[in-house]
Amino acid sequence: MSRIRHVRGSRRIATAGIAVTTATLLATALSPAAHADGRPTRATAVRNAASALLSHAAALGLTSAEDTSVRDVIVDRDGTQHVRYDRTYRHLPVLGSDFVVHLASGGAYRGADRATRTRISLSSVTPKVSGPKAAGLAVNALRAAHPGERLARVEAEPELVVDALHGTPRLAWRTNAVGRDSLGNPVARTVLTDARTGARIDAWDSIETATGDGKSLYSGTVPLETTQSGSSYQLKDPTRGNTYTGDAENKTDLCFFGICFSRAPATLFTDADNHWGTGATSDRSSAAVDAQYGTNETWDYYKNVHGRNGIAGDGKGSYNRVHYGSNYNNAFWDDSCFCMTYGDGDGTTFGPLVALDVAGHEMSHGVTSKTAALTYSGESGGLNEATSDILGTMVEWYANNSSDQGDYLIGEEIVKPGFGKAALRFMDKPSRDGSSADYWSSSVGNLDVHYSSGVANHFAYLLAEGSGAKTINGVDYNSPTSNGSTVTGIGRDKVGRIWYRALTVYMTSSTNYKGARAATLNAAKDLYGSGSTEYNAVAAAWSAVNVS
């Protein structure tokens, strides 16, 4: 993973008097000396550390050929200061020469931690091996690290550095070679080459969050961000809050009245080559690929569309358990573990319940629990379920996966012939499932929440696509209205934004259908203006499902 370092200020150690350039010192001198709680500011810490460099240059191995730059500053609660530096030698970056200066709360020097204590002294900084030669060697190293792969768009950029990491300091080329594998995933390797002899000093993968791929049950071959651990890989994504997928080992939780005495495990999946699953249920990691992929797409949808960093909005990941129980025909979100759990299905009614829209549905329950916390009964319970159906559907459209194209069917991938219907639920006409409500009535709140959700699901479909017959992505829909009106859709992206804002800003735990109408109208007004086409369409779609 590449890093962009912001250089906060530089120091040059001079000969004789060992003077320090004053530009940064003048700037920091104009800054407040302390926070409101009395702790020194970062600027004060930098100024104190600069003074320490003047006094302790020899002990730190600094010479007139070296410059320093501040990489990071930490000020503890008690005022103790820690200033981390990088070094250059004759204007070249030095690998392995970073150090941390430690200062007391009053600014007095307390010591330093150094990556290396070797003094740097090179007779020349002119390489004998050319940059293009070093680049070619790095490209060869990248290809060698991916045997059997046809890499595309391979590029290499060499940089002249001083290597103090591997013994006696020497001039070296640090070359970053990057490319794409056959699935379009990025690959990268950093190669360190002796700039005098051309010998390789070291090489390492420079994408720290290893990029792999997996063959899923429902979504084809998908990219996965994983974590390398020694010689193997973990199905844990550090780029998305360390979300991970584990094997429940066909065990179940033992819980009574909301108190769990034991839980099924979530044994982290690992893999030797970072190519996960076979796309068949016989390989236990195939279902894990679907679950992790669904988690990734849901995370990205909420972050990229709604600016929400993680399900709870705190940047922390949840986790998945797959292979829960024996032939378990369900999937569920559990607030107490902040995790998703997926059964394998019985093979007759359902297959493994790890499809993309199911993942989006389950994780959206987590969003609801952290925002409106809609009570899971009555009309608010129907809205809770509908929120997961609506936003889970938006995740499926967002993913734009050719193996599981966006639609307005819920769970169409997981149903088997024994279920007797093409999907769990149908948003264009919810009553197609035999139980769900197309329109609001005073008795809707008495239905199971999975069926009372039909009113909001129908509203969302009408608002997105409009009424009447149409075919979208090869699926036929025909959405009626309770009042015989013709509704014109405003597009699914706007529906997702309106519903999300209504959920997170206006809905509460007791919101009913009348309250949902008010909440979505307020959201539409915020986003698009009162009296806008979108505002009027929200009103028309609610009227079309008999909510006024």
SULJOFEN-V340146 format. One record per residue. N is the residue number from 1. RES is the residue in one small letter. SS is DSSP state (~ for helix, > for strand, _ for the rest). PHI is phi in whole degrees, 0 to 359 (none if undefined). D_LAST is the distance of its C-alpha to the last C-alpha in Angstrom with 1 decimal. Layout:
BEGIN
N:RES:SS:PHI:D_LAST
N:RES:SS:PHI:D_LAST
END
This chain:
BEGIN
1:m:_:none:52.6
2:s:_:285:53.6
3:r:_:237:53.7
4:i:_:248:53.5
5:r:_:263:55.6
6:h:_:270:55.2
7:v:_:279:58.7
8:r:_:276:58.6
9:g:_:171:62.2
10:s:>:235:65.6
11:r:>:231:69.0
12:r:>:242:72.4
13:i:_:277:75.3
14:a:_:258:78.4
15:t:_:284:82.1
16:a:_:58:84.5
17:g:_:286:82.4
18:i:_:50:79.2
19:a:_:275:77.1
20:v:_:237:73.3
21:t:_:299:71.4
22:t:_:255:69.7
23:a:~:303:66.7
24:t:~:289:64.2
25:l:~:298:66.1
26:l:~:296:65.7
27:a:~:294:62.0
28:t:~:290:61.5
29:a:~:295:63.7
30:l:_:276:61.2
31:s:_:270:58.5
32:p:_:302:57.9
33:a:_:279:60.3
34:a:>:211:57.9
35:h:_:288:54.3
36:a:_:298:53.1
37:d:_:275:54.1
38:g:_:94:57.6
39:r:_:289:57.5
40:p:>:298:59.1
41:t:_:281:56.8
42:r:~:299:57.0
43:a:~:298:59.0
44:t:~:295:61.5
45:a:~:299:61.8
46:v:~:297:62.6
47:r:~:295:65.2
48:n:~:297:66.8
49:a:~:293:66.9
50:a:~:298:68.6
51:s:~:295:71.3
52:a:~:294:71.7
53:l:~:297:72.3
54:l:~:299:75.0
55:s:~:279:76.8
56:h:~:234:76.4
57:a:_:302:76.5
58:a:_:295:79.6
59:a:_:294:78.2
60:l:_:272:75.0
61:g:_:77:77.1
62:l:_:277:75.9
63:t:_:233:78.3
64:s:_:291:78.5
65:a:_:274:77.3
66:e:>:246:73.9
67:d:>:245:70.7
68:t:>:235:67.8
69:s:>:221:64.1
70:v:>:285:61.6
71:r:>:264:59.1
72:d:>:203:57.3
73:v:>:224:57.5
74:i:>:233:56.7
75:v:>:242:57.2
76:d:_:289:57.1
77:r:_:300:55.9
78:d:_:273:59.5
79:g:_:94:60.2
80:t:_:299:62.1
81:q:>:241:61.7
82:h:>:224:61.8
83:v:>:244:62.1
84:r:>:260:62.2
85:y:>:239:64.2
86:d:>:253:64.8
87:r:>:236:68.2
88:t:>:238:69.6
89:y:>:237:73.3
90:r:_:49:74.7
91:h:_:73:71.1
92:l:>:257:70.3
93:p:>:301:67.6
94:v:>:247:69.3
95:l:>:278:67.8
96:g:_:86:68.5
97:s:_:244:69.5
98:d:_:289:66.4
99:f:>:206:67.0
100:v:>:239:65.3
101:v:>:265:66.9
102:h:>:252:66.3
103:l:>:230:66.6
104:a:_:290:66.8
105:s:_:301:64.4
106:g:_:274:66.9
107:g:_:102:67.3
108:a:_:289:70.6
109:y:>:292:71.2
110:r:>:246:70.8
111:g:>:142:71.4
112:a:>:209:69.8
113:d:>:249:68.6
114:r:>:238:69.8
115:a:_:294:68.9
116:t:_:212:72.6
117:r:_:254:75.7
118:t:_:287:77.6
119:r:_:284:78.9
120:i:_:264:78.1
121:s:_:206:81.0
122:l:_:250:81.0
123:s:_:287:83.9
124:s:_:203:81.6
125:v:_:244:78.0
126:t:_:260:78.9
127:p:_:284:77.8
128:k:_:265:80.2
129:v:_:264:77.3
130:s:_:287:75.2
131:g:~:299:71.4
132:p:~:301:70.9
133:k:~:296:73.1
134:a:~:296:71.0
135:a:~:297:67.9
136:g:~:297:69.4
137:l:~:296:70.3
138:a:~:291:66.8
139:v:~:298:65.3
140:n:~:299:67.7
141:a:~:293:66.7
142:l:~:296:63.0
143:r:~:295:63.8
144:a:~:294:66.1
145:a:_:283:63.3
146:h:_:230:61.2
147:p:_:297:63.8
148:g:_:83:62.7
149:e:_:265:59.8
150:r:_:266:59.7
151:l:_:277:58.5
152:a:>:239:57.1
153:r:>:53:56.8
154:v:>:279:59.4
155:e:>:222:60.4
156:a:>:217:62.5
157:e:>:230:63.1
158:p:>:274:66.2
159:e:>:224:66.7
160:l:>:282:70.0
161:v:>:221:70.0
162:v:>:251:72.4
163:d:>:264:72.1
164:a:_:248:72.9
165:l:_:278:71.0
166:h:_:242:73.7
167:g:_:87:77.0
168:t:_:300:79.1
169:p:_:304:76.9
170:r:>:211:77.2
171:l:>:285:75.7
172:a:>:211:73.0
173:w:>:260:70.3
174:r:>:257:66.8
175:t:>:242:65.0
176:n:>:263:61.4
177:a:>:254:61.0
178:v:>:229:57.5
179:g:>:190:56.3
180:r:>:231:53.8
181:d:_:276:54.3
182:s:_:294:53.7
183:l:_:265:50.0
184:g:_:87:49.5
185:n:_:282:49.5
186:p:>:287:51.5
187:v:>:232:54.9
188:a:>:204:57.1
189:r:>:213:60.5
190:t:>:258:62.5
191:v:>:239:66.2
192:l:>:253:68.9
193:t:>:238:72.2
194:d:>:298:75.5
195:a:_:283:76.0
196:r:_:261:79.8
197:t:_:249:80.2
198:g:_:85:77.0
199:a:_:287:76.8
200:r:>:285:73.4
201:i:>:267:72.8
202:d:>:195:69.4
203:a:>:204:66.2
204:w:>:205:62.7
205:d:>:292:59.2
206:s:_:258:57.4
207:i:_:260:53.8
208:e:_:294:53.7
209:t:_:272:50.4
210:a:_:304:52.0
211:t:>:260:50.1
212:g:>:240:50.2
213:d:>:208:48.4
214:g:>:217:47.3
215:k:>:265:47.0
216:s:_:270:43.7
217:l:_:282:42.7
218:y:_:238:39.6
219:s:_:245:39.7
220:g:_:74:43.3
221:t:>:274:45.6
222:v:>:233:43.7
223:p:>:284:45.1
224:l:>:222:45.2
225:e:>:266:46.2
226:t:_:232:48.6
227:t:>:240:51.0
228:q:>:280:54.8
229:s:>:226:56.7
230:g:_:65:60.4
231:s:_:264:61.1
232:s:>:234:57.7
233:y:>:233:54.0
234:q:>:250:51.1
235:l:_:277:47.6
236:k:>:225:46.3
237:d:>:253:44.7
238:p:~:289:45.8
239:t:~:277:43.8
240:r:~:230:40.5
241:g:_:69:41.3
242:n:_:64:43.7
243:t:>:301:41.2
244:y:>:212:43.3
245:t:>:234:43.4
246:g:>:232:45.6
247:d:>:267:46.8
248:a:_:282:45.7
249:e:_:58:48.8
250:n:_:61:47.0
251:k:_:261:46.9
252:t:_:231:43.9
253:d:_:278:42.9
254:l:>:248:44.0
255:c:>:227:41.2
256:f:>:227:40.5
257:f:_:52:37.7
258:g:_:82:36.8
259:i:>:253:40.5
260:c:>:260:42.3
261:f:>:272:46.0
262:s:>:206:46.6
263:r:_:233:44.8
264:a:_:298:45.4
265:p:_:288:47.1
266:a:_:225:45.9
267:t:>:293:49.3
268:l:>:302:49.0
269:f:_:288:49.7
270:t:>:231:52.8
271:d:>:208:54.4
272:a:_:279:57.8
273:d:_:242:57.1
274:n:_:67:53.4
275:h:>:242:52.5
276:w:>:258:50.3
277:g:_:73:49.6
278:t:_:236:50.7
279:g:_:83:47.4
280:a:_:241:48.4
281:t:_:293:47.3
282:s:_:294:51.0
283:d:_:263:50.9
284:r:~:298:48.9
285:s:~:281:48.2
286:s:~:297:46.3
287:a:~:296:43.2
288:a:~:296:43.7
289:v:~:300:43.6
290:d:~:300:40.1
291:a:~:297:38.9
292:q:~:293:40.4
293:y:~:298:39.2
294:g:~:298:35.7
295:t:~:298:36.0
296:n:~:298:37.5
297:e:~:294:34.8
298:t:~:293:32.0
299:w:~:303:33.9
300:d:~:294:34.4
301:y:~:300:30.8
302:y:~:294:29.6
303:k:~:286:32.6
304:n:~:280:32.8
305:v:~:266:29.2
306:h:~:247:27.7
307:g:_:72:31.0
308:r:_:265:30.8
309:n:_:266:34.4
310:g:_:92:34.2
311:i:_:300:31.6
312:a:_:273:32.1
313:g:_:78:32.5
314:d:_:246:36.1
315:g:_:79:38.0
316:k:_:264:39.0
317:g:_:273:38.8
318:s:_:263:37.7
319:y:>:216:39.7
320:n:>:246:39.6
321:r:>:239:41.4
322:v:>:246:42.1
323:h:>:60:44.0
324:y:>:273:42.5
325:g:_:68:43.8
326:s:_:242:45.3
327:n:_:55:43.3
328:y:_:289:40.1
329:n:_:266:37.0
330:n:_:198:34.6
331:a:>:219:33.8
332:f:>:208:32.3
333:w:>:261:31.8
334:d:>:233:33.6
335:d:_:296:32.9
336:s:_:293:36.3
337:c:_:252:38.2
338:f:_:50:35.7
339:c:>:214:36.6
340:m:>:254:35.5
341:t:>:229:37.2
342:y:>:231:37.7
343:g:>:274:39.4
344:d:_:271:41.6
345:g:_:75:40.0
346:d:_:267:42.2
347:g:_:83:43.0
348:t:_:252:41.9
349:t:_:270:38.2
350:f:>:225:37.6
351:g:_:269:39.8
352:p:_:308:39.8
353:l:_:270:36.2
354:v:_:251:36.8
355:a:_:294:34.9
356:l:~:301:33.4
357:d:~:289:29.7
358:v:~:291:30.5
359:a:~:299:32.2
360:g:~:298:29.3
361:h:~:299:27.0
362:e:~:296:29.3
363:m:~:292:30.0
364:s:~:291:26.4
365:h:~:300:26.2
366:g:~:295:28.8
367:v:~:297:26.8
368:t:~:300:23.9
369:s:~:296:26.5
370:k:~:268:27.9
371:t:_:238:24.6
372:a:_:289:21.4
373:a:_:51:23.3
374:l:_:304:20.3
375:t:_:301:21.6
376:y:_:272:22.6
377:s:_:201:21.1
378:g:~:61:18.0
379:e:~:293:14.6
380:s:~:295:16.3
381:g:~:293:19.1
382:g:~:298:17.1
383:l:~:292:15.8
384:n:~:299:19.5
385:e:~:296:20.7
386:a:~:296:18.2
387:t:~:303:19.4
388:s:~:291:22.9
389:d:~:294:22.2
390:i:~:293:20.4
391:l:~:285:23.0
392:g:~:296:25.8
393:t:~:295:25.1
394:m:~:296:25.3
395:v:~:298:28.7
396:e:~:298:29.9
397:w:~:294:29.2
398:y:~:299:30.7
399:a:~:297:33.8
400:n:_:53:34.6
401:n:>:266:37.0
402:s:_:293:38.6
403:s:_:277:39.3
404:d:>:216:35.7
405:q:_:291:33.6
406:g:_:299:29.9
407:d:_:202:27.6
408:y:_:248:24.2
409:l:>:252:26.1
410:i:>:255:26.4
411:g:_:73:30.0
412:e:_:295:31.5
413:e:_:282:34.8
414:i:_:266:35.5
415:v:>:284:35.0
416:k:_:248:38.3
417:p:~:307:39.1
418:g:~:294:39.0
419:f:~:286:35.3
420:g:_:86:34.8
421:k:_:223:31.8
422:a:_:281:31.8
423:a:_:198:29.5
424:l:_:290:27.8
425:r:>:215:24.3
426:f:>:230:22.9
427:m:_:284:19.9
428:d:_:289:19.7
429:k:_:212:19.3
430:p:~:304:19.4
431:s:~:295:20.6
432:r:~:300:23.8
433:d:~:278:25.1
434:g:_:93:25.1
435:s:_:222:23.0
436:s:_:281:19.7
437:a:_:270:16.3
438:d:_:281:14.9
439:y:_:227:11.4
440:w:_:286:9.6
441:s:_:213:11.1
442:s:_:294:12.4
443:s:_:263:15.5
444:v:~:302:14.6
445:g:~:295:15.9
446:n:~:273:19.2
447:l:_:282:19.9
448:d:_:305:22.2
449:v:~:299:20.5
450:h:~:288:21.9
451:y:~:257:19.9
452:s:~:291:16.6
453:s:_:296:16.7
454:g:~:304:16.3
455:v:~:298:12.5
456:a:~:288:12.9
457:n:~:300:16.2
458:h:~:296:14.8
459:f:~:305:12.2
460:a:~:295:15.3
461:y:~:297:17.5
462:l:~:301:15.5
463:l:~:294:15.2
464:a:~:281:18.9
465:e:~:246:20.5
466:g:_:89:18.2
467:s:_:271:18.1
468:g:>:92:21.3
469:a:>:274:24.7
470:k:>:195:26.5
471:t:>:240:29.1
472:i:>:231:29.0
473:n:_:51:32.1
474:g:_:81:33.4
475:v:>:253:30.4
476:d:>:272:28.7
477:y:>:231:24.9
478:n:>:206:22.8
479:s:>:260:19.1
480:p:_:272:17.2
481:t:_:228:13.6
482:s:_:288:11.9
483:n:_:253:11.7
484:g:_:73:15.1
485:s:_:282:14.2
486:t:_:255:16.5
487:v:_:256:15.3
488:t:_:258:18.0
489:g:_:284:18.6
490:i:_:248:19.7
491:g:_:99:22.1
492:r:~:294:22.2
493:d:~:297:23.9
494:k:~:292:21.1
495:v:~:298:18.6
496:g:~:300:21.0
497:r:~:291:21.4
498:i:~:296:17.8
499:w:~:293:17.2
500:y:~:297:20.6
501:r:~:294:20.0
502:a:~:300:16.7
503:l:~:297:18.6
504:t:~:272:21.7
505:v:~:246:20.6
506:y:~:245:17.3
507:m:_:285:16.7
508:t:_:232:18.8
509:s:_:298:20.2
510:s:_:254:17.6
511:t:_:303:14.4
512:n:_:252:11.8
513:y:~:294:8.8
514:k:~:297:6.6
515:g:~:293:9.8
516:a:~:293:10.2
517:r:~:299:7.4
518:a:~:296:9.2
519:a:~:295:12.5
520:t:~:288:12.4
521:l:~:294:11.5
522:n:~:298:14.4
523:a:~:295:16.5
524:a:~:296:16.1
525:k:~:296:17.1
526:d:~:298:20.0
527:l:~:277:21.2
528:y:~:231:20.8
529:g:_:102:20.0
530:s:_:292:17.3
531:g:_:81:16.8
532:s:_:289:18.5
533:t:~:303:18.2
534:e:~:293:16.8
535:y:~:299:14.2
536:n:~:293:13.0
537:a:~:293:13.3
538:v:~:299:11.1
539:a:~:299:8.2
540:a:~:294:9.5
541:a:~:291:10.0
542:w:~:294:6.7
543:s:~:299:5.7
544:a:~:291:9.2
545:v:_:248:8.8
546:n:_:69:6.3
547:v:_:248:3.8
548:s:_:228:0.0
END
